[in-house]
Amino acid sequence: STLISLKIIIENISTVNVFIYDIILKICHPDLVIEGRKQTLDIVQEATKLREVVCNIVSPRVIFPVIKKVYSEIRKHGKASVLVLLDMLNTSINNISREDVKSNTPVLIDIFITLFDYRIDDNQVLEVDIFEVEEKINYGFTELAVKLSEISFRPIFLKLLEWATTSGAPQDRIITFFHLTKSIALKLKSLFLLFAGHLVGTLAKMLDWCNTYKKQTGQPPFVDSSYSTCEKKACLTLKLILDTMYTCFLHDKHSFVTKDTFNILLQPLVDQVCNTIGGTTVYQERIQGHLVPCISQFAAAAGKDSLLKPLNYQLLLKTRESNTQVRFAALVIAQDMYRKLGEEFTVLLPETIPFLAELMEDESVEVEQQTQVIIATIEEITGESIQQYF
């Protein structure tokens, strides 16, 4: 009944702004968020309705600074309270008119910069919970991004890139940043390519940074007390980077993957075939779920024979690695890439045959069988038998 009365007051009294901090702080408290904690489902639902009313009634100029202030208090209450406060932020962003976006952008960016450090501030929280909160933060940020012009968004994006990668910054920001770039790329699609060029050097650097195959010590990145935690962070970062790249390649119409971009990304990307960080199961999942589609789409975006040939050659070189699972992975990626390219693959056939001939005699039965599969794929593409070459 108190919540219902408060809802009526908010809807009808203009001076409610004076009390809005205390109101939001109260309605985001765990007692009014989590059913069964101290309240019934009905009360939790009334609190939800009240939060919606506050977002719809209170002006952006008032509510955004208050949300930032409340966040500094509410995050100590745990994930549930943070999530409902983020719901309020996101609802308010959705409600904001394009006319009001410009005047509210500075305070919103200030809020998001604070929110993006959730992973740093609450590093004892389970990764699954951190990821859930970041998903909610990213949703709000991407909703803001679509309301901004290219000229307005570019400096914001560059500021976040510097925030995450500048020397001395907490390394966990790398995870948060690439989680964000994945979300932005999925939301903006081809429009994200207007800004993705700023990422190319960082993408290449981070791929190598997370690649223990290319490190003399074999140590994973991320300074942490636990080796296994460092590995998990590196594996998560890799998936987010590969997914960001895949989305960029998917929406590219030969404007993003230029010759220069291709040359910067080629080796760091293909060298991921040899990066077994995380162990066999994690490696195989990363190959199948992330690296295979990424490299295949990279090839499709590259398009030109002059770019496809070095990509194919560098990938085939991985079939000569001593590690059996790396050789197998290289073949799996090559098969998917050839299928993706279709008839464009034919220019790659002459240099591919010698590698396949070697692999037909591989000591691993699994590798030899996968070679047979890729040969069948090639014959399906070309419409001709290539058995005479073996």
Phi, psi and chi 1 to 4 in degrees:
 res  aa     phi    psi   chi1   chi2   chi3   chi4
   1 SER       -  -37.0   59.0      -      -      -
   2 THR   -62.9  -42.1  -57.6      -      -      -
   3 LEU   -65.2  -40.1  -68.8  174.9      -      -
   4 ILE   -64.4  -42.8  -64.7  173.4      -      -
   5 SER   -63.4  -42.3  -61.1      -      -      -
   6 LEU   -63.7  -38.5 -173.1   55.9      -      -
   7 LYS   -60.0  -43.8  176.6  173.8  173.9  -72.1
   8 ILE   -64.7  -40.7  -65.7  171.1      -      -
   9 ILE   -63.2  -45.4  -67.7  171.9      -      -
  10 ILE   -61.3  -39.1  -68.0  172.2      -      -
  11 GLU   -72.7  -19.0  -70.2  174.5  -32.7      -
  12 ASN  -123.5  -11.0  -66.7  -80.9      -      -
  13 ILE  -114.9  121.4  -60.2  179.3      -      -
  14 SER   -72.3  -23.4   58.9      -      -      -
  15 THR   -83.4   10.1   57.1      -      -      -
  16 VAL   -64.2  -20.7   73.7      -      -      -
  17 ASN   -56.0  -29.9  -73.7   -8.8      -      -
  18 VAL   -61.7  -31.0  177.8      -      -      -
  19 PHE  -106.8    8.6  -49.8  102.1      -      -
  20 ILE   -65.7  -32.7 -157.6   63.5      -      -
  21 TYR   -61.0  -49.9  169.5   79.3      -      -
  22 ASP   -64.6  -36.1  -66.7  -44.2      -      -
  23 ILE   -65.2  -48.9  -68.2  171.1      -      -
  24 ILE   -65.7  -40.5  -65.6  178.5      -      -
  25 LEU   -58.3  -40.6 -171.9   63.2      -      -
  26 LYS   -73.0  -44.3 -178.4   62.6  178.3  177.5
  27 ILE   -77.8   -5.6   59.2 -179.8      -      -
  28 CYS  -104.9    4.3  -71.2      -      -      -
  29 HIS   -69.3  144.7 -167.6  -82.7      -      -
  30 PRO   -51.3  -31.6  -26.3   34.0      -      -
  31 ASP   -63.1  -23.9  -70.4  -13.8      -      -
  32 LEU  -110.4   13.4  -66.2  178.2      -      -
  33 VAL  -118.1  -41.0  171.3      -      -      -
  34 ILE  -102.1  116.6  -56.0  171.6      -      -
  35 GLU   -64.3  136.4  178.5 -168.1   -6.8      -
  36 GLY    88.9  -11.6      -      -      -      -
  37 ARG   -67.2  -61.9 -179.1 -178.2  171.2  103.2
  38 LYS  -139.3   -4.7  -71.8 -173.4  177.9 -179.9
  39 GLN  -127.1  158.4  -51.8  -65.1  -10.0      -
  40 THR   -82.2  170.4   64.6      -      -      -
  41 LEU   -60.9  -38.8  175.3   59.5      -      -
  42 ASP   -59.9  -41.9  -71.6  -17.0      -      -
  43 ILE   -69.5  -40.5  -66.7  178.2      -      -
  44 VAL   -60.8  -41.4  170.4      -      -      -
  45 GLN   -66.7  -37.9  -70.7  175.7  -21.6      -
  46 GLU   -65.2  -36.8  -74.7  -59.9  -33.5      -
  47 ALA   -65.2  -37.7      -      -      -      -
  48 THR   -62.5  -44.9  -59.7      -      -      -
  49 LYS   -62.5  -38.5  -67.6  176.7 -177.3  177.7
  50 LEU   -65.9  -40.2 -177.7   52.9      -      -
  51 ARG   -61.4  -39.6  -73.2 -169.3  -70.1  -90.3
  52 GLU   -64.5  -41.0  -67.5  173.9   -5.0      -
  53 VAL   -63.3  -44.5  168.4      -      -      -
  54 VAL   -57.5  -45.0  169.5      -      -      -
  55 CYS   -63.9  -35.2  -66.7      -      -      -
  56 ASN   -81.4  -26.1  -67.6  -31.2      -      -
  57 ILE   -94.8  -44.7  -64.8  -65.8      -      -
  58 VAL   -76.8  134.4 -178.7      -      -      -
  59 SER   -68.9  150.4   70.6      -      -      -
  60 PRO   -54.2  -39.8  -24.5   34.1      -      -
  61 ARG   -57.0  -31.2  177.2 -177.0   58.6   81.5
  62 VAL   -91.9  -45.0  173.3      -      -      -
  63 ILE   -74.7  -33.7 -161.9  168.8      -      -
  64 PHE   -64.9  -48.6  -70.2  139.2      -      -
  65 PRO   -61.9  -33.6  -22.8   34.6      -      -
  66 VAL   -67.7  -41.2  171.2      -      -      -
  67 ILE   -60.4  -41.3  -74.6  175.8      -      -
  68 LYS   -62.3  -42.9 -177.9 -174.5  177.8 -176.4
  69 LYS   -65.9  -41.4 -172.9  178.0  178.1 -177.5
  70 VAL   -65.4  -37.9  170.4      -      -      -
  71 TYR   -57.2  -41.1  173.6   71.4      -      -
  72 SER   -61.9  -24.6   64.8      -      -      -
  73 GLU   -92.6  -39.7  -71.6  -67.7  -38.5      -
  74 ILE   -78.6  -24.0 -149.8   72.2      -      -
  75 ARG   -64.5  -23.5   66.5 -175.5 -177.0 -170.0
  76 LYS   -69.7  -15.1   65.5 -173.6  177.1 -175.1
  77 HIS   -85.5   -6.5  -66.5  -50.9      -      -
  78 GLY   106.4  179.0      -      -      -      -
  79 LYS   -59.3  -43.9 -178.2 -174.2   73.4  170.4
  80 ALA   -58.3  -43.1      -      -      -      -
  81 SER   -69.5  -39.7  -69.9      -      -      -
  82 VAL   -62.4  -42.1  171.2      -      -      -
  83 LEU   -64.1  -40.7  -72.1  175.1      -      -
  84 VAL   -71.9  -32.4  -65.2      -      -      -
  85 LEU   -66.6  -39.0 -177.5   64.4      -      -
  86 LEU   -65.2  -35.7  -69.6  174.8      -      -
  87 ASP   -60.1  -40.2  -79.2  -25.6      -      -
  88 MET   -65.3  -42.7  -66.2 -172.5   70.5      -
  89 LEU   -60.6  -47.2  173.3   63.4      -      -
  90 ASN   -66.7  -37.8  -64.7  -15.0      -      -
  91 THR   -63.6  -41.8  -61.2      -      -      -
  92 SER   -65.9  -36.2  -61.6      -      -      -
  93 ILE   -66.8  -42.2  -69.5  173.0      -      -
  94 ASN   -62.8  -32.8  -75.9  -30.2      -      -
  95 ASN   -78.1  -21.1  -71.2  -16.2      -      -
  96 ILE   -68.9  136.9 -165.7  172.1      -      -
  97 SER   -79.9  158.0   66.0      -      -      -
  98 ARG   -61.9  -29.0  -71.9 -170.1  177.0  -86.7
  99 GLU   -66.6  -32.8  -68.8   73.3   22.2      -
 100 ASP   -90.6   -8.4  -72.5  -24.1      -      -
 101 VAL   -60.4  -48.9  166.3      -      -      -
 102 LYS   -58.0  -46.3 -174.0  174.1 -178.5  179.8
 103 SER   -70.3  -25.1   60.8      -      -      -
 104 ASN   -98.0   -8.6  -74.2  -80.7      -      -
 105 THR   -59.8  -44.7  -64.8      -      -      -
 106 PRO   -57.0  -45.7  -27.7   36.8      -      -
 107 VAL   -69.5  -34.1   67.1      -      -      -
 108 LEU   -67.1  -42.7  -78.3  169.6      -      -
 109 ILE   -64.1  -38.3  -62.5  -52.9      -      -
 110 ASP   -60.7  -41.1 -167.8   33.0      -      -
 111 ILE   -64.0  -47.4  -68.9  171.0      -      -
 112 PHE   -66.6  -37.1  -80.6  112.3      -      -
 113 ILE   -58.8  -39.3  -71.3  -68.5      -      -
 114 THR   -67.7  -45.0  -60.4      -      -      -
 115 LEU   -64.7  -37.3  -67.2  174.4      -      -
 116 PHE   -63.6  -16.5  -73.5  139.6      -      -
 117 ASP   -90.5   13.6  -94.9  -23.0      -      -
 118 TYR   -55.1  -41.2  179.7   81.1      -      -
 119 ARG   -61.6  -36.5  177.5 -179.9  -67.2  -86.1
 120 ILE   -75.9  -45.4  -49.6  -62.8      -      -
 121 ASP   -69.1  -30.2  -62.5  -25.5      -      -
 122 ASP  -123.5   55.2  -65.2  -87.4      -      -
 123 ASN   -74.5   -3.1   56.4   12.8      -      -
 124 GLN   -91.0   -6.0  -61.1  -57.8  -46.4      -
 125 VAL   -76.8  149.0 -179.9      -      -      -
 126 LEU   -60.8  145.8  -67.3  173.6      -      -
 127 GLU   -58.0  -39.3  176.6   57.7   45.9      -
 128 VAL   -62.3  -34.6   63.7      -      -      -
 129 ASP   -74.9  -40.3  -67.8  -29.6      -      -
 130 ILE   -60.3  -44.0  -66.5  174.0      -      -
 131 PHE   -62.9  -39.8 -148.1   75.0      -      -
 132 GLU   -63.3  -42.8 -176.4 -179.3   -2.5      -
 133 VAL   -65.3  -43.6  170.3      -      -      -
 134 GLU   -62.8  -36.2  -73.8 -173.6  -14.3      -
 135 GLU   -59.2  -41.9  -77.9  -78.5  -70.1      -
 136 LYS   -67.9  -41.3 -169.8   83.6   72.3  172.4
 137 ILE   -63.1  -45.6  -63.2  169.7      -      -
 138 ASN   -62.2  -36.4  -68.2   -8.8      -      -
 139 TYR   -59.7  -48.0  172.4   81.8      -      -
 140 GLY   -62.8  -40.7      -      -      -      -
 141 PHE   -65.9  -41.9 -174.3   83.7      -      -
 142 THR   -68.3  -32.5   56.1      -      -      -
 143 GLU   -65.2  -36.3  -71.8  -58.5  -53.7      -
 144 LEU   -68.3  -41.5  172.9   62.6      -      -
 145 ALA   -58.3  -40.1      -      -      -      -
 146 VAL   -70.5  -14.7  -62.0      -      -      -
 147 LYS   -91.4   -7.5  -66.3  175.5 -178.8  -75.5
 148 LEU  -100.4  152.3  -63.6  172.4      -      -
 149 SER   -78.2  164.5   66.2      -      -      -
 150 GLU   -57.7  -42.8  176.3 -172.1  -12.9      -
 151 ILE   -63.3  -35.9  -65.4  174.0      -      -
 152 SER   -76.8  -37.1  -61.6      -      -      -
 153 PHE   -79.2  -31.9 -176.3   69.7      -      -
 154 ARG   -56.6  -51.0 -170.9  178.3  -58.3  -81.9
 155 PRO   -63.3  -29.7   19.6  -31.2      -      -
 156 ILE   -66.3  -45.0  -65.4  170.2      -      -
 157 PHE   -63.0  -42.7 -174.8   72.0      -      -
 158 LEU   -66.0  -35.5  -68.7  174.2      -      -
 159 LYS   -63.4  -41.1 -179.8  178.8 -179.8  179.3
 160 LEU   -68.9  -37.0  -72.5  171.2      -      -
 161 LEU   -61.5  -44.3  175.1   59.4      -      -
 162 GLU   -66.5  -41.3 -179.1 -178.1    9.5      -
 163 TRP   -54.6  -38.3  166.7   85.7      -      -
 164 ALA   -86.1  -31.2      -      -      -      -
 165 THR  -113.6   -7.3   60.9      -      -      -
 166 THR   -62.5  148.2 -169.7      -      -      -
 167 SER   -58.3  131.0  176.8      -      -      -
 168 GLY    93.0  -10.7      -      -      -      -
 169 ALA   -70.2  148.3      -      -      -      -
 170 PRO   -55.4  130.9  -24.6   34.4      -      -
 171 GLN   -65.1  -26.6  -68.7 -177.2  -17.0      -
 172 ASP   -64.3  -17.7  -80.6   12.5      -      -
 173 ARG   -62.2  -25.9  -75.9 -178.3  177.3  176.6
 174 ILE   -59.9  -43.0  -65.3  -67.4      -      -
 175 ILE   -63.1  -49.4  -54.5  174.0      -      -
 176 THR   -58.8  -43.2  -60.8      -      -      -
 177 PHE   -64.1  -45.3  178.1   72.1      -      -
 178 PHE   -76.5  -22.6  -77.0  110.5      -      -
 179 HIS   -64.5  -40.6 -170.5 -178.1      -      -
 180 LEU   -67.2  -45.2  176.8   62.4      -      -
 181 THR   -62.3  -35.5   60.4      -      -      -
 182 LYS   -61.6  -45.0  176.1 -176.3  175.1 -179.6
 183 SER   -64.4  -43.7  -61.8      -      -      -
 184 ILE   -64.6  -43.2  -60.0  172.9      -      -
 185 ALA   -61.8  -41.4      -      -      -      -
 186 LEU   -65.3  -34.5  -72.5  170.0      -      -
 187 LYS   -78.4  -48.5 -178.6   71.6  174.0 -176.7
 188 LEU   -85.2  -20.9  -62.0 -174.4      -      -
 189 LYS    55.4 -124.5  -61.9 -179.2  171.8   62.0
 190 SER   -63.7  -25.5   60.5      -      -      -
 191 LEU   -66.0  -26.2  -69.7  176.5      -      -
 192 PHE   -65.4  -24.9 -178.3   63.7      -      -
 193 LEU   -65.2  -17.9  -59.3 -178.2      -      -
 194 LEU   -63.7  -23.2  -65.5  169.8      -      -
 195 PHE  -116.0  -17.7  -43.6  100.6      -      -
 196 ALA   -64.4  -24.4      -      -      -      -
 197 GLY   -58.1  -30.2      -      -      -      -
 198 HIS   -67.8  -16.7  -61.6  -64.7      -      -
 199 LEU   -92.6  -16.9  -75.7  179.9      -      -
 200 VAL   -53.5  -52.1  173.3      -      -      -
 201 GLY   -61.8  -39.7      -      -      -      -
 202 THR   -67.6  -39.6  -58.1      -      -      -
 203 LEU   -58.9  -48.0  -70.3  167.6      -      -
 204 ALA   -62.2  -44.4      -      -      -      -
 205 LYS   -63.3  -43.0  179.9 -178.9  177.3 -179.3
 206 MET   -70.8  -34.5  -68.3  -62.6  109.1      -
 207 LEU   -61.0  -43.4  -75.7  172.1      -      -
 208 ASP   -70.8  -36.5  -76.2  -16.0      -      -
 209 TRP   -61.9  -35.2 -173.2   57.6      -      -
 210 CYS   -93.2   10.7  -67.3      -      -      -
 211 ASN  -106.1  101.0 -167.9  -16.5      -      -
 212 THR   -67.3  -21.4   52.7      -      -      -
 213 TYR   -61.3  -29.2  172.5   78.6      -      -
 214 LYS  -101.6    6.4  -57.2 -177.6   79.9  166.5
 215 LYS  -106.8  131.4  -68.4  176.9  178.3  -71.6
 216 GLN   -63.2  -34.3  -68.7 -177.7  -11.9      -
 217 THR   -80.3  -21.7   61.3      -      -      -
 218 GLY    75.6    5.4      -      -      -      -
 219 GLN   -81.7  140.5  -67.5  -69.8  -39.2      -
 220 PRO   -72.5  161.3   28.3  -35.1      -      -
 221 PRO   -74.4 -174.7   29.3  -35.0      -      -
 222 PHE    73.8  114.2  -66.2   99.6      -      -
 223 VAL   -78.3  114.9  178.5      -      -      -
 224 ASP  -151.0  160.3 -157.6  -77.4      -      -
 225 SER   -73.7  -19.8   58.4      -      -      -
 226 SER  -119.0  127.1  165.4      -      -      -
 227 TYR   -61.2  -42.8 -179.7   91.6      -      -
 228 SER   -65.2  -35.8   62.2      -      -      -
 229 THR   -66.5  -40.4  -59.9      -      -      -
 230 CYS   -59.1  -44.3  -66.4      -      -      -
 231 GLU   -61.6  -45.4  -87.2 -157.0  -23.2      -
 232 LYS   -62.4  -40.4  -70.9  176.3 -178.3  176.9
 233 LYS   -65.0  -42.3  -70.9  179.6  178.6 -179.8
 234 ALA   -63.6  -42.3      -      -      -      -
 235 CYS   -65.4  -40.4  -68.7      -      -      -
 236 LEU   -64.7  -43.7  175.5   57.6      -      -
 237 THR   -59.6  -43.8  -57.1      -      -      -
 238 LEU   -59.6  -45.0  -77.1  171.9      -      -
 239 LYS   -62.6  -40.9  -69.7 -165.0  -69.8 -172.8
 240 LEU   -67.7  -39.5  -65.2  170.0      -      -
 241 ILE   -65.0  -48.0  -70.4  173.5      -      -
 242 LEU   -63.1  -38.4  -67.6  172.4      -      -
 243 ASP   -68.9  -36.9  -70.6   -8.8      -      -
 244 THR   -62.5  -46.5  -63.5      -      -      -
 245 MET   -63.8  -42.8  -66.0  174.0   71.5      -
 246 TYR   -57.7  -45.4  167.0   77.6      -      -
 247 THR   -65.0  -38.1  -55.3      -      -      -
 248 CYS   -62.5  -46.7  -70.9      -      -      -
 249 PHE   -64.5  -37.5  -59.1  150.9      -      -
 250 LEU   -61.3  -37.3  179.4   64.4      -      -
 251 HIS  -100.1    7.6  -63.0  -70.8      -      -
 252 ASP   -82.0  134.9 -176.1   31.9      -      -
 253 LYS  -114.4   50.8  -56.3  -59.9 -180.0 -174.8
 254 HIS    65.6   30.7  -53.2  -60.1      -      -
 255 SER  -114.9  -26.3   61.2      -      -      -
 256 PHE   -89.5  -51.4  175.3   60.3      -      -
 257 VAL   -83.3   77.5 -177.1      -      -      -
 258 THR   -81.8  176.8   61.0      -      -      -
 259 LYS   -59.8  -42.7 -178.9  179.6  178.8 -179.1
 260 ASP   -65.6  -45.8  -71.0  -18.7      -      -
 261 THR   -61.8  -43.3  -62.0      -      -      -
 262 PHE   -57.6  -47.2  177.0   87.7      -      -
 263 ASN   -65.5  -32.2  -71.4  -26.3      -      -
 264 ILE   -71.8  -38.9  -67.6  170.5      -      -
 265 LEU   -89.6  -23.1  -64.4  177.7      -      -
 266 LEU   -52.3  -61.4  171.5   60.8      -      -
 267 GLN   -67.6  -46.1 -152.1   59.3   54.0      -
 268 PRO   -58.9  -34.3  -26.0   36.2      -      -
 269 LEU   -73.6  -48.7 -174.0   55.6      -      -
 270 VAL   -66.8  -33.0  174.4      -      -      -
 271 ASP   -65.8  -14.1  -76.7  -16.8      -      -
 272 GLN   -65.7  -19.7  -74.5  -59.5  -43.1      -
 273 VAL   -60.3  -32.2 -178.9      -      -      -
 274 CYS   -91.4   -3.3  -58.9      -      -      -
 275 ASN   -87.0   96.9 -172.8   12.6      -      -
 276 THR   -94.5   17.5   57.4      -      -      -
 277 ILE   -55.4  136.8 -172.9  170.7      -      -
 278 GLY   102.3  -12.2      -      -      -      -
 279 GLY    93.6  171.4      -      -      -      -
 280 THR   -57.3  -51.3  -60.3      -      -      -
 281 THR   -62.6  -47.2  -59.0      -      -      -
 282 VAL   -64.6  -41.8  172.2      -      -      -
 283 TYR   -59.6  -48.8  169.7   75.0      -      -
 284 GLN   -63.5  -38.6  -69.8  175.3  -11.2      -
 285 GLU   -66.0  -39.6 -172.3  -85.6  -27.5      -
 286 ARG   -67.0  -39.2 -174.6  168.5   62.0 -111.9
 287 ILE   -63.7  -54.8  -67.4  -67.1      -      -
 288 GLN   -67.0  -43.6  -69.4  -75.6   -0.8      -
 289 GLY   -87.1  -18.5      -      -      -      -
 290 HIS  -133.8  -49.5  -55.3  -86.3      -      -
 291 LEU   -74.5  -40.0 -168.0   58.7      -      -
 292 VAL   -56.9  -56.3  167.9      -      -      -
 293 PRO   -63.8  -33.0   18.5  -29.5      -      -
 294 CYS   -66.4  -49.4 -172.9      -      -      -
 295 ILE   -68.2  -38.9  -69.8 -177.6      -      -
 296 SER   -62.1  -41.6  -67.6      -      -      -
 297 GLN   -73.1  -30.3 -159.4   60.7   51.7      -
 298 PHE   -60.1  -44.5 -176.0   49.5      -      -
 299 ALA   -63.4  -44.1      -      -      -      -
 300 ALA   -63.3  -38.4      -      -      -      -
 301 ALA   -72.0  -34.0      -      -      -      -
 302 ALA   -64.8  -49.5      -      -      -      -
 303 GLY    72.8  -53.4      -      -      -      -
 304 LYS   -71.2  141.8  -61.6  177.2 -178.5  178.1
 305 ASP   -55.8  -37.3  -64.7   -8.0      -      -
 306 SER   -65.6  -20.0   60.3      -      -      -
 307 LEU   -99.4  -35.2  -58.0 -178.4      -      -
 308 LEU   -66.2  -36.2  -69.8  175.4      -      -
 309 LYS   -63.3  -48.4  -73.3 -176.5  176.8 -179.7
 310 PRO   -65.6  -32.5   17.0  -29.1      -      -
 311 LEU   -64.1  -48.2  171.1   56.9      -      -
 312 ASN   -61.7  -43.1 -173.2   52.6      -      -
 313 TYR   -65.1  -46.0 -179.7   70.9      -      -
 314 GLN   -64.1  -35.3  -69.6  -59.4  -38.6      -
 315 LEU   -68.7  -42.7 -178.1   57.1      -      -
 316 LEU   -66.1  -30.3  -70.5  172.7      -      -
 317 LEU   -60.2  -27.7  -76.8  178.2      -      -
 318 LYS   -69.6  -17.0  -57.9  -55.5  179.8 -173.7
 319 THR   -76.2   -2.8   65.6      -      -      -
 320 ARG  -104.8    6.7  -68.2  175.4  174.6  170.6
 321 GLU   -69.2  153.4  -69.2  -74.6  -29.6      -
 322 SER   -73.0  -25.8   59.2      -      -      -
 323 ASN   -77.6  120.5 -170.7  -37.1      -      -
 324 THR   -60.3  -42.6  -59.5      -      -      -
 325 GLN   -68.5  -25.9   65.3  177.1  -15.6      -
 326 VAL   -71.8  -43.9  169.5      -      -      -
 327 ARG   -60.7  -43.0  -62.6 -161.6  -56.1  -83.0
 328 PHE   -64.2  -44.1 -178.7   82.0      -      -
 329 ALA   -62.1  -40.1      -      -      -      -
 330 ALA   -61.3  -38.5      -      -      -      -
 331 LEU   -70.2  -39.4  -75.7  170.5      -      -
 332 VAL   -61.3  -43.8  169.6      -      -      -
 333 ILE   -66.0  -43.8  -64.7  169.6      -      -
 334 ALA   -61.0  -42.9      -      -      -      -
 335 GLN   -60.2  -45.6 -178.9 -159.5    0.4      -
 336 ASP   -66.1  -38.4 -167.8   78.0      -      -
 337 MET   -65.1  -43.5 -174.7  176.4   76.6      -
 338 TYR   -63.1  -41.8  -63.6  163.0      -      -
 339 ARG   -64.3  -37.7 -169.7  178.8  -64.4  -79.6
 340 LYS   -65.4  -40.3 -174.0   81.3  173.7  179.1
 341 LEU   -75.2  -28.9  -68.3  173.3      -      -
 342 GLY    62.3 -130.7      -      -      -      -
 343 GLU   -63.9  -22.8  -67.7 -177.3   -2.2      -
 344 GLU   -62.5  -18.7  -68.1 -177.9   70.7      -
 345 PHE   -67.4  -26.3  160.7   76.6      -      -
 346 THR   -54.4  -31.5   53.9      -      -      -
 347 VAL   -69.4  -16.4  -61.9      -      -      -
 348 LEU   -93.3   -9.9  -53.6  176.3      -      -
 349 LEU   -58.8  -47.4 -175.6   57.8      -      -
 350 PRO   -56.2  -42.0  -27.1   36.1      -      -
 351 GLU   -80.7  -15.8   68.2 -178.9   29.1      -
 352 THR   -81.5  -36.3  -57.5      -      -      -
 353 ILE   -54.2  -48.6  -67.4  -64.8      -      -
 354 PRO   -58.6  -37.7  -23.9   34.3      -      -
 355 PHE   -66.5  -42.6  -74.9   92.9      -      -
 356 LEU   -65.3  -36.0  -63.8 -180.0      -      -
 357 ALA   -61.4  -41.3      -      -      -      -
 358 GLU   -63.6  -43.4  -70.1  179.0   15.7      -
 359 LEU   -70.3  -21.7  -68.9  162.1      -      -
 360 MET   -65.2  -17.4  -73.6  -69.5  -72.8      -
 361 GLU  -113.6   21.0  -59.9  178.0   -0.7      -
 362 ASP   -64.7  147.1 -164.2  -86.1      -      -
 363 GLU   -69.5  -19.0   61.3 -175.0   19.2      -
 364 SER   -92.5  125.6  166.2      -      -      -
 365 VAL   -62.4  -39.2  174.1      -      -      -
 366 GLU   -62.1  -43.4 -172.5 -179.8   37.2      -
 367 VAL   -66.7  -41.7  170.2      -      -      -
 368 GLU   -63.6  -41.2 -174.9  179.1  -21.0      -
 369 GLN   -64.6  -39.8  -70.4  174.4  -18.1      -
 370 GLN   -67.5  -31.2 -175.6   58.5   31.8      -
 371 THR   -63.8  -41.2  -56.2      -      -      -
 372 GLN   -62.0  -38.2  -66.5  -77.2    6.4      -
 373 VAL   -64.3  -43.4  171.3      -      -      -
 374 ILE   -70.0  -33.2 -158.4  170.6      -      -
 375 ILE   -63.5  -43.0  -71.8  172.0      -      -
 376 ALA   -61.9  -38.2      -      -      -      -
 377 THR   -64.4  -43.1  -61.6      -      -      -
 378 ILE   -62.9  -42.4  -68.6  171.8      -      -
 379 GLU   -65.7  -34.1  -69.5  178.7  -23.6      -
 380 GLU   -67.0  -38.6  180.0 -176.8  -24.5      -
 381 ILE   -70.5  -46.8  -67.4  169.4      -      -
 382 THR   -82.8  -22.4   60.6      -      -      -
 383 GLY    76.6   13.1      -      -      -      -
 384 GLU  -134.5  152.9  -62.7  178.2    4.1      -
 385 SER   -78.1  140.7  172.8      -      -      -
 386 ILE  -118.2   15.8   60.1  170.7      -      -
 387 GLN   -61.9  -26.6  -65.0  -62.9  -32.5      -
 388 GLN   -66.0  -13.7   66.5  -91.0   27.7      -
 389 TYR   -87.2   -3.5  -63.5  111.9      -      -
 390 PHE  -117.5      -  -53.3  109.6      -      -
